[in-house]
Amino acid sequence: MKPTGDVTQSMITLSAYVTSGIESGYAENFKVGSRGLYTDDGKVIYGPQEVAIANFFRYEGYSDPDDNCILYLMETNDGRKGMLIDAYGVYADAEFSAFIRQVDNISKSKKNWCQIQQLGV
């Protein structure tokens, strides 16, 4: 079933948002460590001033609080685009949360981001 209206009003799976993010160019699998945001291979590390959060989506599972998470679409100052996923609430990673709080450049798109409607979910 395709969502209508504002996508945030419809329950869409996290995997659908991840797939759509990848299709929109956010393919890097970023991670957060003690030194900052780093690429999947660990060769490049970014500080909070070197990244922007292009969009984010808070996902709540149907019935299990363990399913609550936030998907961040990230862009670096050298043009890399990727995603970060973290739990929120009591399950949030403290190091991850501290890094995100230090990022100054945060946006939230009001439109149907990542062309989610084209997924046919």
Summary of the structure (lengths in Angstrom):
residues: 121
radius of gyration: 14.4
end to end distance: 5.2
largest distance: 42.4
contacts: 320
relative contact order: 0.25
helix: 31%
strand: 30%
